[in-house]
């Protein structure tokens, strides 16, 4: 589990590093630090005690997977928790992440599936059960639609359309690339400036 960065210190570092005048080195450091801040929206549901994962499979009456079915999960008690929508993938697997906190323990959660083409329209309700004092164990629930199979595969890609978890990995990747590229550019610029300064100093001594 990653800890949330201290963005106040990051801001102070930016103002200390940037010189009073414009320079490529200062710009490189600035964008490097910005690259580290880019993933900020993903921190909201990155920590274990800020998320509740719901996953499962959608199958028809014959046990065959149903793909492209819209799945919605919402908290029936806490209206401040935004509903989350996604779609089942080719194997019928789906996964959604609700932004729940410790005070949401025991909340009634409603998961529904709907597909106008096939006429599928079903909903299930359960309670979000977890230990508020446990910040390490993943808080999750499995909700399947259709006949239960003897062994359900635990892996699946899922159509993570509107979940923060999917965007978090993308944001981390982009932020990391920006940070590394900017730091590398800053180091190269600093070395060039030092190389230029050496002949000038030697010329002054003469």
C-alpha positions in Angstrom: 0.0 0.0 0.0 1.4 3.4 -1.0 1.2 6.4 1.3 -0.2 9.6 0.1 2.5 12.1 -0.8 2.9 15.4 1.1 2.0 17.9 -1.7 2.7 20.9 0.5 6.4 19.9 0.7 6.4 19.3 -3.1 5.2 22.8 -3.6 7.9 24.2 -1.3 10.5 22.2 -3.2 9.4 23.6 -6.6 9.8 27.2 -5.4 13.2 26.5 -3.9 14.5 24.7 -7.0 13.3 27.1 -9.6 15.7 30.0 -10.2 14.5 33.6 -10.4 15.1 33.7 -14.1 13.9 31.2 -16.8 16.1 28.2 -17.6 15.8 24.8 -19.1 17.1 23.1 -16.0 14.5 24.8 -13.8 11.8 23.9 -16.3 13.0 20.3 -16.3 12.8 20.0 -12.6 9.4 21.7 -12.5 7.9 19.3 -15.0 9.5 16.4 -13.2 7.8 17.4 -10.0 4.5 17.9 -11.9 4.9 14.4 -13.2 5.0 13.1 -9.6 1.8 15.1 -8.8 -0.2 13.9 -11.9 -1.5 10.7 -10.3 -3.1 12.7 -7.5 -6.7 11.9 -8.5 -5.9 8.2 -8.2 -4.9 8.5 -4.5 -8.6 8.9 -3.6 -9.3 5.2 -3.9 -5.8 3.8 -3.8 -5.6 3.1 -0.1 -7.4 0.0 1.2 -9.6 1.9 3.7 -10.9 4.1 0.9 -12.2 1.5 -1.5 -14.6 -1.5 -1.7 -14.2 -3.8 -4.7 -17.1 -5.7 -6.1 -16.5 -8.4 -8.8 -18.3 -11.3 -10.3 -19.6 -13.0 -13.5 -22.7 -12.5 -15.5 -24.1 -15.7 -17.1 -27.4 -16.6 -18.8 -29.7 -19.4 -17.7 -27.5 -21.9 -19.5 -24.4 -20.8 -17.7 -22.9 -19.1 -20.7 -21.1 -15.8 -20.2 -23.0 -12.6 -21.2 -20.7 -9.8 -22.4 -21.2 -6.1 -22.7 -23.8 -6.0 -20.0 -23.9 -2.8 -18.1 -23.2 -3.3 -14.3 -23.9 -0.6 -11.8 -23.0 -0.6 -8.1 -24.3 2.0 -5.6 -24.5 2.6 -1.9 -28.2 2.8 -0.9 -27.6 4.6 2.4 -24.8 7.1 1.7 -25.8 9.3 -1.2 -22.4 11.0 -1.2 -20.9 7.8 -2.6 -21.0 8.1 -6.4 -22.5 5.1 -8.2 -20.0 3.2 -10.4 -20.7 1.7 -13.8 -18.8 -0.8 -15.9 -19.4 -3.5 -18.5 -18.8 -7.2 -18.4 -16.0 -8.5 -20.7 -16.0 -11.4 -23.1 -16.0 -14.0 -20.2 -18.8 -12.2 -18.4 -16.4 -10.9 -15.8 -16.9 -7.4 -14.3 -15.2 -5.4 -11.5 -16.1 -2.1 -9.9 -14.6 -0.1 -7.1 -16.8 2.0 -4.7 -15.2 4.8 -2.8 -16.3 3.6 0.7 -14.7 4.6 4.0 -14.8 3.1 7.5 -18.1 4.7 8.4 -19.7 2.9 5.4 -19.3 -0.5 7.1 -22.7 -2.4 6.9 -24.1 -0.1 4.3 -26.6 -1.8 1.9 -25.0 -2.1 -1.6 -27.1 -2.6 -4.7 -25.5 -4.2 -7.8 -27.6 -4.3 -10.9 -27.2 -5.5 -14.5 -29.1 -4.3 -17.5 -28.9 -5.0 -21.2 -31.6 -3.6 -23.5 -30.7 -5.9 -26.4 -31.1 -9.2 -24.5 -33.7 -7.8 -22.0 -31.5 -8.6 -19.0 -32.5 -6.6 -16.0 -31.6 -7.9 -12.5 -30.4 -6.6 -9.2 -28.9 -7.9 -6.0 -28.4 -6.3 -2.6 -25.9 -7.1 0.1 -24.1 -5.3 3.0 -20.6 -4.0 2.8 -19.0 -6.2 5.6 -15.4 -5.5 6.6 -13.2 -4.7 9.7 -12.8 -0.9 9.9 -9.6 -1.4 12.0 -8.0 -3.6 9.3 -6.2 -1.4 6.7 -4.3 -4.2 5.0 -6.9 -6.8 4.0 -8.6 -5.9 0.7 -12.3 -5.0 1.2 -14.3 -6.8 -1.4 -17.3 -8.9 -2.3 -18.2 -11.3 -5.0 -21.6 -11.0 -6.7 -22.5 -13.3 -9.6 -25.5 -13.2 -11.8 -26.9 -16.4 -13.3 -26.4 -20.0 -12.3 -23.4 -20.6 -10.0 -20.7 -22.9 -11.4 -18.8 -25.3 -9.2 -15.5 -23.5 -9.7 -15.5 -19.8 -10.8 -12.2 -18.5 -12.2 -10.9 -15.8 -9.9 -9.0 -13.9 -12.7 -10.5 -11.7 -15.4 -9.8 -8.5 -17.2 -13.2 -6.9 -16.7 -14.4 -3.7 -18.5 -13.2 -1.1 -16.1 -14.9 1.8 -17.7 -15.5 4.3 -14.8 -13.4 3.0 -11.9 -10.6 4.9 -10.4 -8.5 1.8 -10.1 -8.1 1.5 -13.8 -7.1 5.1 -14.3 -4.6 4.9 -11.4 -2.2 2.6 -13.2 -2.3 4.8 -16.3 -1.7 7.9 -14.3 1.2 6.4 -12.4 2.8 5.3 -15.7 2.5 8.7 -17.3 3.6 10.5 -14.1 6.6 8.3 -13.8 7.7 8.8 -17.4 7.3 12.6 -17.2 9.3 12.6 -14.0 12.2 10.5 -15.3 12.3 12.3 -18.6 12.4 15.7 -17.0 15.0 14.7 -14.4 17.2 13.3 -17.2 16.9 16.5 -19.2 17.7 18.6 -16.1 20.9 16.5 -15.4 22.0 16.7 -19.0 21.5 20.5 -19.1 23.4 21.0 -15.8 26.4 19.0 -17.2 26.4 21.1 -20.3 26.4 24.3 -18.3 29.3 23.0 -16.1 31.3 22.1 -19.3 30.8 25.6 -20.7 31.8 27.2 -17.4 35.2 25.5 -17.2 36.8 27.2 -20.3 35.5 30.6 -19.2 37.1 30.2 -15.8 40.4 29.2 -17.3 40.3 32.2 -19.7 39.8 34.6 -16.8 42.9 33.2 -14.9 45.1 33.9 -17.9 
